[in-house]
Amino acid sequence: MRGASARYDFAGRVIAITGAAGDLGRATASRLAGDGAALVLLDLAEEPLRAFARELETDGASHLALSCDVTDGDAVDAAVSAAAERFGRIDGLFNSAGYQGAFAPVDTYPLDDFERVLAVNVTGVFLVLRAVSAHMRSAGGGAIVNAASHAGVRGPPNMIAYAASKFAVVGMTQTAARDLAPHGVRVNAVSPALIGPGVMWERQVRLQAATGTHYFDPEPDAAGRAMIAGVPLGRLGTPDEVAQVVAFLLSDASGYITGFNVEITGGI
């Protein structure tokens, strides 16, 4: 039986979230706002971002919403500077922006999509990590959580680009944790597996089923059921359950944890 979420005190703290209009970004932002955090919301999808920002405004959450392409270093630097100017500080980061990519076996995987996945999931994560950590280092500390994936722990079929990118995020997390520990900046990662409902889960099931490979039933509903059947806990995880782990890693409750990748997989 799932119990109530633990709560953490983020009053007076400023947390930046990339991919803030996505399933995990929204869940985490809502969770942190409920714990008193001021939020910097970054996403390339401007209209969904603005709509979500209006929801937070209705709830009275302090926030700054900025459209930002994480693959553009100048845009990232400008957004981080705007956030620091608005709030005077950035205490935490959930580096969550990502792109799932195509679904195809390695021998037919399209190069242009491979490059796009790495641009968003590797270069984009690096650019945000670099900009925010530089600010935190000069400010005396902070906490960062990078969104990796179970695909970066054990590569799934038909997702060569996504798996490569998320393995890279785990490696960047471990190196950044060592580089930044002397400056009071903690860096951890979360690696969710099957999380839903939501856009990424529905897209994954539909496109895996369409690959025609022997791993997945060609009928999407049957493919989804089989995927869930492989989870020891027997169900999908929820975006709120990921947000709970992110909140813990950004909070003082995890003050002696850095360089760690938390797998949120239901036991896979």
Buried (B, 14 or more C-beta within 10 A) or exposed (E): EEEEBEEBEBEEBBBBBBBBBBBBBBBBBBBBBBBBBBBBBBBBBEEBBBEBBEEBEEEEBBBBBBBBBBBBBEBBBBBBEBBBEBBEBBBBBBBBBBBBBBBBEEEEBEEEBBEBBBBBBBBBBBBBBBBBBBBBBEBEEBBBBBBBBBBBBEBBBBBBBBBBBBBBBBBBBBEBBEEBEEBEBBBBBBBBBBBBEBEBBEEBBBBBBBBEBEEBBEEBEEBBEBBBEEBEEEEBBBBBBBBBBBBBBBBEEBEEBBBBBBBBBBEB
